[in-house]
Amino acid sequence: MRCLIVEDDPALSAQLAGAMQDAGFVTDCASDGEEGEYLGATETYDVAVLDLGLPAMPGIEVLERWRAAGITMPVLILTARGEWADKVAGFRAGADDYAVKPFRLEEVVIRAQTLVRRAAGHAQSVISAGALRLDSQLSVITRDGVALKLTAFENRILSYMIHHKNRIISRTELAEHLYDANADRDFKSIEVVIGRLRKKVGDGVIETRRGEGYVLRDAGRRAAGAA
């Protein structure tokens, strides 16, 4: 999963990025509103953590521009302002959740994970896909109740596929949600990791659709577009 953090306090931005990375996210950080608005409009993110009091462009305007452009990614607003009017303005601009400073980093991570999960259509924190179970708050994946031994990159790929089970996911889509803005997006590495994951999750769980991408199949269901 990929998260955009728009926060002008460098120490807080680094703390947020570290906490999100520990939870399995890749992160991009913007230090002012203009940079944040640009990244949110041109890159693909699963969630954005957006401060309201930003230089160059206020957070509310950043959010209004994203929504006016049809960008639907979940947005968690952060602000030092605790007034009800500021919260209302944030929600009216299109925010999905709100946290008032000071806050615990764990709270922000859990709120962001919840927004990502609900945006993918899952009400519960544990997402099932056949014999696989993803605890979206602990970032732990089990198979038949036994925790899988996964690298961080394997965990990111498999978590994304479980969130979007039974749907064809192209290599481009995977790359957009696995790498930060400055990383080289390596399709061959994704193919290698998918091959390793097949051995860990069992035969037939991850299908390759030639020319289209991959599908993680839930037991007893066929993916959209399946032959």
N, C-alpha and C positions, 0 to 999 in steps of 0.2 A: 504494500500500500504506500501511497505517496502523499505527503502533506506539505502544504505551503504555509510558512510562518511569516507574518508581516508584523514586525515589532521593531520599534526604533531603539529600545534599550538593549545594547549589545549583550550585556550580561544575562538579562532575562531571555533574550532570543536564543543564546547558546544553551541555557538551561532547558528551555522548551525543546530545542532540537535534540539535545541529549536524551531527554525523557522519552520523546517520541521514537527516537532511534532504538532505545532500549526495548521499546514495545513492538519493534519490528517494522517501523515506518522508514522510508527514505524521505529526506527533508530538503527543501529549498527554503532559503531565508531571504527576505527583503527588508531593508532598513527604513524605507519611506513609502508613502502611499503610491507615488508614481511607479516605482519599481514593482511594488506588489500588484498594482492594477495590471501592469504589462504582463507579469509572469502568469497571473491568474487567467488572463485573456488569451495567452498564446501557448501555455503548457497544459498538460492534463493532470489533474489532482483528484484524489479521493476525498480530501477534506482540506479546508483552509482555517487557520487560526489567525484572526485578524484583530489587531489593536485599533481602537477608535482614535486615540490622540496621536496622529502621525504627522511628520513633516511632509511638505510638498503637496500632499492631498489627504484630506481627512478620511478616516476609515469608512464613515458612512457613505461618502462619495465613491470610494473604491467599490464598496458593495453595490451601490446603486448602478454603477457602470457595468459591473459583472452581470447583474440581473437584467439590465436593459439589453445586454448583448446575448441574452439567452443562456448564460452560464449557470448551470443548476447545481454545481458542487455544493455539498453541505458546508456551512460557514459557522464557526464558533467565534463569537465576539469576545474580546478581552478589553477591559477598560478599568481605570481607576475610579470612574464615576459610578456612584451607586444610586443615583436618582432614578426614579421610576420613568421620568420623561426620556432619559437617555436609552433605557431598555426598550421603551415603546418605539423610539426612533429606529433603533437597531432592528427590531422585528419587522417594522414597516418597510425598512430598506431591503429585507429579505434574509435576515439572520435566522439560523436554525436553533441556536442555543446561545447562552450568555453566561459569562463568568466575571465576577467583579474582583479586582485586585484588592488585597493580597489573596492568593489562592494557593492551594497545594498542587504541585505538578501532577501528582497522581490523579487528581480530580479532572484536570484538563485532558490527560491521556484517556481516561475512561469516557469522558464526554465525547471526545473525538472518535474513539472506537465505536461508541454507540451510534453516532451519526453515520459512520461508514456502514455499519451493519444494517441499520434501518434503511439507508438509501439503496441497499442491495435487496431489500425486501424481507429481512429476517427480524422477527420480533424478539427472539431469545438470544442470550449471549453465547450459548452453545449451539453451533450449527452442525447438523448431521448431513453426511453424504455417504449413503451405504454404510460400510463398516467404519468410515472415518468420522471423527468428531473434532471440531475446532472450537476450543475455548477462546473466544475472541478477546476476552479481557486478559487472559494469561498468555495468549499466543502459543498455546500448546495444542498439538495435533496428535490424536491417538488413533490406532487401528485396532478394532476389537478390544478396546480398553487399555491397550499398551501404548505408551508414549513412543512416537517415532523419533529416531535419532536423525535430525535434519540440520544441515548447515543453515546459516542465516538466509542465504539466497534461496535455498530450497524451501525454507519456511515461508518466505515472501511469495514465491510462485504458488505453492500449494494453498496457502491461505487465500490468495486472490481467486484461485480456481474454485475453492470450496464456497466462497462468497457468491460466485457466479456459476454454480454447478448447472449442468444440463444446458449450457449455452456455448455456442462456438466462440472461442476467444482467439483472435488472430495473434500472430507473433508481434505485430506492431502494437496492438493493445497491451499485451503483456509488457513489452519494453517500456511503453509510456508510463506504466504504473510501478515499474521495478527499479528504474534508474532515475537519479536526480538530473537536473538540467545540464550539468557540466560533464556527465559521464558519457563514455562511448557506448552506444547501444548495440550490443553484440548479439545478433540472432543466433550465431553458432553456439555461444555459451548457453543460451536458453534451450536449444535443442539437446545439448549434452545433459543439462540438468533435468530436463523432462525425461530423458532416458533413465537417469538414476532414480527419479521419483517413481517411474513405472515399477521398478524392482521393489520399492519400499511400500507402495500402496496396493500392489497385487495386479494380476493380469486383468486387462479389460476395463480398468477403472478410468484410465486416461486414453482417449482415442485421438488419433491424428486424422484430420480431414484434409486430404491433399488440396493444396491451393487455398485453404481457408484458415486452418489453425488447429486448435486443440479443444477437446470437450472432456470435462470431468463428469462422469456419469454417476447419477444417484441410482441406487439399486432399484430395479423395477421400472425405471423410466427411460425413455429415449429422448435424445437431445433434439431441440428444434432444428429442423433441416435434415434430420437423419434419414438415410435411405431406407 
